[in-house]
Amino acid sequence: MSVDLFDTRTMLEIIEQRKLVRTFLLNTFFRTTVKFNTESVDVDIVKGRRRLAPFVNPRREGKVIEKRGFTTRSYKPAYVKPKMVTTAEDILKRQPGNIIYSPNSGPAQMAAEELGRNLGEMDEMITRREEWMAAQALTTGKVLVVGEGVDDELDFLFSSTHLPILTGTDLWSDHTNATPLDDLKLWKRLVSKDSGIAPSICVMGLSAIDNFLKCDQVMGSATKQGVFNMINVQMGRINPQILPDGVIYYGSLQELGLDVYTYEEWYVDDNDDIEYPMMPDNKVLLGNPSARSTRLYGAIKDLDALAPAARFPKSWKENDPSARLVMLQSAPLMAPLQPDAFLCADVI
């Protein structure tokens, strides 16, 4: 576009269609952070049993009971290190939102602003990767770490009973025969029994919630009264509310003690450049924020990194061709350390 220097012009504020990263799963289920200076982290898992103290005659010696055993799991965090390059040509060009002849738009300030933008964009990319790792761990029990020079699988050893797959008339898409409330009750009892932690949150994929609300057991039909249509019986309440982070709160299943949410966030897959939902459309996730799930950050493999860090920025110059490179490194692992406290079902 050519600019007539004698025309009066007004620059409106920049219109930037950035898709800000949403972190509902991280903020809900991965609230604690641990940083360590080693390549791997070991976790000792002690599974309790609901044992009863043995009866004995008061005149007899006490009964020896077996000590609880434990298992050790070793996890090696993934590694990410996005890098961006800034050249003199990038700095000398007008950036979005800059006003021509602005007294504060010299090369030094423009370089600083470009550095800040690059760091911010890379930080968002890493945060979105962390949210993806949390979603994969909670919905599949595994995280596949596949990229340039890496092909690993982080397995959190979810029991197959905690990853149920509905079939036939049990599918929630069979609105007449499906019994989603019975399914949720069964799954909640299973999680409570196996982990000792009762789920309090139910996150449904978009197709799952749509079909859930169409099932006769939930909303009723011409010949059958649904739970949400029972008069003066507070078994469930639908009261949709839009919350931050792309979350919609649909209401409370009071009989089950579950709050129902959907999560509208997407990511672009590395392999096919297609957007996929962070919470798969056909799945239902049960969990409790009190379950031990941790954001783990391993050692930064850089001679300049002297302390554990969730992010390690680094910048340097190349002389020929002249360029400044900025890199942000992280070794994240979103680990559900109590896998029995979660359940994710395929319902569609």
C-alpha positions in Angstrom: 0.0 0.0 0.0 1.4 3.4 -1.0 1.1 6.2 1.5 0.6 9.9 0.6 2.8 11.8 3.1 0.5 14.9 2.8 -2.7 13.0 3.7 -3.9 13.1 7.3 -4.2 9.6 8.7 -5.3 8.0 11.9 -4.0 4.6 13.1 -6.6 2.5 15.0 -5.5 0.1 17.6 -4.1 -3.2 16.4 -6.6 -5.9 15.6 -4.9 -9.2 16.5 -6.9 -12.4 16.1 -4.8 -14.3 18.7 -6.4 -17.4 20.1 -5.4 -17.2 23.7 -4.5 -20.4 25.5 -7.1 -21.9 27.8 -6.1 -24.0 30.8 -9.2 -25.4 32.4 -7.8 -28.9 32.9 -4.5 -27.6 34.3 -6.2 -25.2 36.7 -8.7 -27.7 37.9 -6.8 -30.9 38.3 -3.1 -30.0 38.2 -2.8 -27.3 40.9 0.6 -28.1 42.3 4.0 -27.7 40.7 7.3 -29.4 41.4 10.6 -28.5 39.8 13.6 -30.7 40.0 17.2 -30.7 38.7 17.3 -34.2 37.4 16.4 -35.8 34.1 13.9 -38.2 35.6 11.7 -38.2 38.7 10.7 -41.2 40.7 7.4 -41.5 42.5 6.6 -44.1 45.2 3.0 -45.2 45.1 1.5 -46.7 48.2 -1.9 -48.3 47.6 -3.9 -48.5 50.8 -6.4 -51.2 51.7 -9.5 -50.9 53.8 -8.2 -53.3 56.4 -9.9 -53.9 59.8 -7.9 -54.2 63.0 -7.9 -57.9 64.1 -9.7 -59.1 67.2 -7.6 -60.7 69.9 -8.1 -61.9 73.4 -6.8 -59.2 75.8 -4.6 -61.8 77.6 -2.9 -62.8 74.3 -0.1 -61.0 72.6 -0.8 -58.5 69.9 -1.3 -59.8 66.3 1.4 -58.8 63.8 0.0 -57.3 60.6 1.8 -57.0 57.3 3.2 -53.6 56.3 1.9 -52.0 53.2 4.1 -52.4 50.2 4.7 -49.8 47.5 5.7 -49.5 43.9 8.1 -46.9 42.3 7.4 -45.3 39.0 10.0 -43.4 37.1 9.0 -40.6 34.7 11.1 -38.7 32.3 9.5 -35.4 31.3 9.1 -34.4 27.7 11.3 -31.6 26.3 10.3 -28.5 24.3 12.5 -25.7 23.0 10.7 -23.4 20.5 13.0 -20.9 18.9 12.4 -17.7 16.9 14.7 -15.6 14.7 14.6 -11.8 14.4 16.6 -10.1 11.7 17.4 -6.4 11.1 14.7 -6.4 8.3 12.1 -7.5 10.9 13.0 -4.5 13.2 13.2 -1.9 10.4 9.7 -2.8 9.1 6.7 -1.1 10.7 5.1 -3.5 13.2 1.3 -3.9 13.6 0.0 -1.0 15.5 3.1 1.3 15.1 2.4 4.9 14.0 4.6 6.3 11.2 7.1 8.9 12.5 6.3 7.9 16.1 9.1 9.3 18.3 9.2 6.1 20.4 9.6 3.6 17.6 13.3 3.6 17.1 15.2 0.4 16.3 16.2 -0.3 19.9 12.6 -0.1 21.2 11.3 -2.1 18.2 13.8 -4.8 18.9 12.8 -5.0 22.5 9.1 -5.2 21.6 9.8 -7.9 19.1 11.7 -9.9 21.7 8.8 -9.6 24.1 6.2 -10.7 21.5 8.3 -13.7 20.5 8.8 -14.8 24.2 5.1 -14.3 24.8 4.1 -16.4 21.8 6.4 -19.2 22.7 5.3 -19.2 26.3 1.7 -19.6 25.1 2.7 -22.5 22.8 4.4 -24.3 25.8 1.3 -23.7 28.0 -1.0 -25.1 25.3 1.3 -28.2 25.1 1.0 -28.6 28.8 -2.8 -28.4 28.6 -2.7 -31.0 25.8 -0.5 -33.3 27.9 -3.0 -32.9 30.8 -5.9 -33.8 28.5 -4.1 -36.8 27.0 -3.2 -38.1 30.4 -6.7 -37.8 31.9 -8.6 -39.1 28.8 -6.3 -41.9 27.7 -4.0 -42.6 30.6 -1.0 -42.0 28.4 0.9 -39.2 26.7 2.6 -39.9 23.4 5.8 -37.8 23.1 6.5 -37.9 19.4 8.6 -35.3 17.5 11.9 -34.6 15.9 14.3 -37.2 17.3 11.9 -38.4 20.0 9.3 -41.2 20.1 8.3 -42.0 23.7 5.2 -43.1 25.6 4.4 -41.9 29.1 2.0 -44.5 30.6 0.3 -43.6 33.9 -1.1 -47.2 34.2 -4.8 -46.4 34.2 -6.8 -49.6 34.8 -9.0 -50.7 31.9 -12.0 -50.4 34.1 -11.3 -46.7 34.4 -11.4 -46.3 30.6 -14.7 -47.9 29.8 -16.1 -48.0 26.2 -19.9 -48.2 25.7 -21.3 -50.2 22.9 -24.7 -51.0 21.3 -27.8 -49.7 23.1 -25.7 -48.5 26.0 -24.3 -45.7 23.8 -25.7 -42.3 24.8 -26.7 -41.7 21.1 -29.4 -44.3 21.7 -31.7 -41.8 23.4 -34.4 -44.3 24.2 -32.4 -47.1 25.7 -29.3 -45.4 27.1 -29.1 -44.9 30.9 -26.4 -42.2 31.3 -27.4 -41.4 34.9 -26.9 -45.1 35.8 -23.6 -45.1 34.0 -22.4 -42.0 35.9 -23.5 -43.5 39.2 -21.7 -46.8 38.5 -18.5 -45.0 37.4 -18.5 -42.7 40.5 -18.8 -45.7 42.8 -16.0 -47.5 41.0 -13.6 -44.5 41.4 -14.6 -44.0 45.1 -14.0 -47.7 45.7 -10.6 -47.9 43.9 -9.1 -44.6 45.1 -11.0 -43.5 48.2 -11.7 -40.2 46.5 -15.2 -39.5 45.3 -15.4 -37.6 41.9 -17.0 -34.2 42.2 -16.6 -32.9 38.6 -17.8 -34.3 35.3 -16.4 -32.9 32.1 -18.3 -33.9 29.0 -17.2 -33.6 25.4 -19.6 -31.5 23.2 -21.2 -34.5 21.5 -21.5 -36.3 24.9 -23.4 -33.4 26.5 -25.7 -33.0 23.5 -26.7 -36.6 23.6 -26.9 -36.7 27.4 -29.5 -33.9 27.3 -31.5 -35.9 24.7 -31.7 -39.2 26.6 -35.1 -40.1 27.9 -33.7 -41.0 31.3 -32.4 -37.4 31.7 -35.0 -35.2 30.0 -37.9 -37.6 29.7 -40.2 -38.4 26.8 -43.9 -38.5 26.0 -44.2 -41.8 28.0 -41.4 -41.4 30.5 -40.6 -38.7 33.0 -36.9 -37.7 33.1 -34.9 -36.8 36.2 -34.7 -33.1 35.3 -38.5 -33.0 34.8 -39.5 -34.4 38.1 -41.6 -31.8 40.1 -40.4 -30.9 43.5 -37.6 -33.6 43.4 -34.1 -32.0 43.5 -32.3 -34.9 41.9 -30.7 -32.6 39.2 -30.7 -29.0 38.1 -29.8 -27.6 34.7 -28.6 -24.0 34.9 -26.1 -23.3 32.1 -23.6 -20.6 32.9 -20.7 -19.5 30.7 -17.4 -19.3 32.7 -13.9 -18.2 31.7 -11.5 -20.5 29.9 -14.0 -21.8 27.4 -16.0 -23.6 30.1 -19.8 -23.9 30.4 -21.3 -25.1 33.6 -24.4 -27.0 32.9 -25.6 -27.8 36.4 -25.5 -30.2 39.3 -26.5 -33.8 39.4 -27.3 -33.6 43.1 -28.1 -37.2 43.6 -24.6 -38.1 42.3 -22.8 -35.1 43.8 -21.4 -34.2 40.4 -21.1 -30.8 38.8 -21.3 -31.0 35.0 -19.1 -28.9 32.6 -18.1 -28.8 29.0 -14.8 -27.4 27.8 -14.5 -25.6 24.5 -10.8 -25.5 23.5 -8.9 -26.8 20.5 -5.3 -27.5 19.4 -3.7 -27.9 16.0 -2.2 -31.4 15.6 1.5 -31.5 14.7 0.9 -34.2 12.0 -2.0 -33.1 9.9 -2.4 -29.4 10.8 -6.1 -30.0 11.8 -7.8 -28.5 14.8 -9.0 -31.1 17.4 -11.0 -30.5 20.6 -8.8 -30.6 23.8 -11.6 -32.6 25.4 -12.7 -35.3 22.9 -16.3 -34.9 21.7 -17.3 -38.5 22.6 -15.8 -38.7 26.1 -16.9 -38.1 29.7 -14.3 -37.4 32.4 -14.8 -37.9 36.1 -12.4 -36.5 38.6 -11.8 -34.6 41.8 -9.4 -31.6 42.2 -8.2 -33.0 45.5 -6.6 -36.0 43.7 -2.9 -35.8 43.6 -2.0 -34.6 40.1 1.2 -32.5 39.7 2.9 -30.3 37.1 6.4 -31.7 37.1 9.3 -29.8 35.5 12.6 -31.6 34.9 16.1 -30.4 34.4 16.8 -27.8 31.7 19.6 -29.3 29.5 21.5 -26.1 29.0 24.9 -25.1 30.5 23.5 -21.7 31.3 20.6 -23.1 33.4 21.7 -23.0 37.0 18.4 -23.8 38.8 15.2 -25.7 38.3 12.7 -23.7 36.2 9.4 -24.2 34.5 10.7 -21.9 31.7 14.2 -21.0 30.7 14.6 -18.2 28.2 17.8 -17.7 26.2 18.9 -15.2 23.6 22.0 -14.8 21.5 23.2 -13.1 18.3 24.6 -14.5 15.1 26.9 -12.3 13.1 26.6 -13.5 9.5 23.9 -13.2 8.5 23.0 -10.8 11.3 20.2 -12.1 13.5 19.0 -12.4 17.1 17.7 -15.8 18.2 15.5 -16.3 21.2 14.6 -19.7 22.7 12.3 -20.8 25.5 13.1 -24.2 27.0 10.9 -26.4 29.3 10.7 -30.0 30.4 7.1 -30.4 31.4 5.2 -33.5 32.6 1.6 -33.3 33.7 1.3 -36.4 35.9 -1.9 -37.8 37.4 -0.2 -39.6 40.3 -3.4 -41.1 41.6 -4.8 -42.7 38.4 -7.5 -44.6 40.2 -9.1 -41.2 41.1 -10.0 -40.5 37.5 -12.2 -42.3 34.9 -12.8 -41.4 31.3 -15.4 -43.2 29.2 -16.2 -43.3 25.5 -20.0 -42.8 25.4 -20.7 -42.0 21.7 
